[in-house]
């Protein structure tokens, strides 16, 4: 773990924030946004790691393909990661392709799932540990 890596620090900080905020239902939107920021950081960290190994800068899609091929439940996980971009747009922007919302439609289950996947992503990025169903639940 590089103690000087600002992206890693931001990602882990937002993960911690999201985890703390989820305990307070009135801060669900903030928790989800922090989780999605942390997820973007984790995916960028993974992209950097894979790019270094490949000797060239990979695209975001390459990272999703890697996740789909590497994790036991990789294809559904990659699909969720890809589809959550829409959730981020709706939460982060008051006016988006999803319309105008005074309070974006965030469900508690979506927030918990976002936090759940962060655990797997950071364990993989930092420890090269691949989640296996039943092992870490």
C-alpha positions as CSV (number, residue, x, y, z in Angstrom):
1,X,0.0,0.0,0.0
2,X,1.5,3.3,-1.1
3,X,1.0,5.8,1.7
4,X,1.5,8.6,-0.8
5,X,-1.2,7.5,-3.2
6,X,-3.9,10.2,-3.0
7,X,-6.4,8.2,-5.0
8,X,-6.1,5.2,-2.6
9,X,-6.6,7.6,0.3
10,X,-9.6,9.2,-1.2
11,X,-11.2,5.9,-2.2
12,X,-10.7,4.4,1.3
13,X,-11.8,7.6,3.0
14,X,-15.0,7.7,0.9
15,X,-15.6,4.0,1.7
16,X,-15.3,4.8,5.4
17,X,-17.6,7.8,5.0
18,X,-20.2,5.7,3.1
19,X,-20.1,3.0,5.8
20,X,-20.6,5.5,8.6
21,X,-23.3,7.4,6.8
22,X,-25.4,4.3,6.1
23,X,-26.2,4.0,9.8
24,X,-28.3,7.2,9.5
25,X,-31.2,6.8,7.1
26,X,-31.5,10.6,6.5
27,X,-28.0,10.4,5.0
28,X,-28.6,7.6,2.5
29,X,-28.0,9.8,-0.5
30,X,-24.7,10.9,0.8
31,X,-23.7,7.4,1.7
32,X,-24.5,6.2,-1.8
33,X,-22.6,9.0,-3.4
34,X,-19.6,8.4,-1.2
35,X,-19.8,4.6,-2.0
36,X,-19.9,5.4,-5.7
37,X,-16.9,7.8,-5.5
38,X,-15.0,5.1,-3.6
39,X,-16.0,2.6,-6.3
40,X,-14.7,4.8,-9.0
41,X,-11.4,5.2,-7.1
42,X,-11.1,1.4,-6.7
43,X,-11.8,0.8,-10.4
44,X,-9.2,3.4,-11.4
45,X,-6.7,1.8,-9.0
46,X,-7.4,-1.5,-10.6
47,X,-7.0,0.0,-14.1
48,X,-3.6,1.4,-13.1
49,X,-2.5,-1.9,-11.7
50,X,-3.7,-3.8,-14.8
51,X,-2.2,-1.2,-17.1
52,X,1.2,-1.5,-15.4
53,X,1.1,-5.3,-15.9
54,X,0.0,-5.0,-19.5
55,X,2.5,-2.3,-20.3
56,X,-0.1,0.0,-21.8
57,X,-3.0,2.1,-20.5
58,X,-6.2,0.0,-20.5
59,X,-9.7,1.3,-20.9
60,X,-12.4,1.1,-18.3
61,X,-14.1,-1.6,-20.4
62,X,-10.9,-3.7,-20.1
63,X,-11.2,-3.5,-16.3
64,X,-14.8,-4.7,-16.4
65,X,-13.7,-7.6,-18.7
66,X,-11.0,-8.5,-16.2
67,X,-13.5,-8.5,-13.3
68,X,-15.9,-10.6,-15.4
69,X,-13.1,-13.1,-16.1
70,X,-11.4,-13.1,-12.7
71,X,-14.2,-13.3,-10.0
72,X,-16.4,-16.3,-9.6
73,X,-19.5,-14.1,-10.0
74,X,-17.6,-11.7,-12.3
75,X,-20.1,-11.2,-15.1
76,X,-22.9,-10.1,-12.8
77,X,-20.5,-8.0,-10.8
78,X,-19.2,-6.3,-13.9
79,X,-22.7,-5.7,-15.0
80,X,-23.6,-4.0,-11.7
81,X,-20.5,-1.9,-11.9
82,X,-21.4,-0.7,-15.3
83,X,-25.0,-0.1,-14.6
84,X,-24.3,1.9,-11.5
85,X,-22.9,4.7,-13.6
86,X,-26.5,5.7,-14.2
87,X,-27.2,5.8,-10.4
88,X,-24.2,8.0,-10.0
89,X,-25.5,10.4,-12.6
90,X,-28.9,10.6,-11.0
91,X,-27.4,11.2,-7.5
92,X,-24.5,13.6,-8.4
93,X,-26.4,15.8,-10.9
94,X,-29.6,17.6,-9.9
95,X,-30.6,17.5,-13.6
96,X,-29.6,14.5,-15.7
97,X,-30.8,12.2,-18.4
98,X,-32.9,10.7,-15.6
99,X,-34.8,13.9,-15.0
100,X,-34.9,16.5,-12.2
101,X,-35.1,15.2,-8.7
102,X,-35.2,17.2,-5.4
103,X,-34.1,14.0,-3.8
104,X,-32.7,11.3,-6.1
105,X,-34.2,7.8,-6.0
106,X,-31.8,5.9,-3.8
107,X,-32.7,2.6,-2.3
108,X,-31.1,1.3,0.9
109,X,-30.5,-2.0,-0.8
110,X,-28.5,-0.3,-3.6
111,X,-26.4,1.4,-1.1
112,X,-25.7,-1.8,0.9
113,X,-24.8,-3.6,-2.4
114,X,-22.4,-0.8,-3.4
115,X,-20.7,-1.1,0.0
116,X,-20.6,-4.9,-0.3
117,X,-18.8,-4.8,-3.7
118,X,-16.3,-2.3,-2.4
119,X,-15.0,-4.8,0.1
120,X,-14.3,-7.2,-2.8
121,X,-12.7,-4.6,-5.0
122,X,-10.4,-3.2,-2.4
123,X,-9.3,-6.7,-1.2
124,X,-8.4,-7.5,-4.7
125,X,-6.6,-4.2,-5.4
126,X,-4.7,-4.2,-2.2
127,X,-4.2,-7.9,-1.4
128,X,-4.7,-9.7,-4.7
129,X,-7.4,-11.6,-3.0
130,X,-10.3,-12.8,-5.1
131,X,-13.6,-13.2,-3.4
132,X,-15.2,-16.7,-3.5
133,X,-18.8,-17.2,-2.5
134,X,-19.2,-18.4,1.0
135,X,-15.6,-17.7,2.0
136,X,-16.0,-14.1,3.2
137,X,-19.7,-13.6,3.7
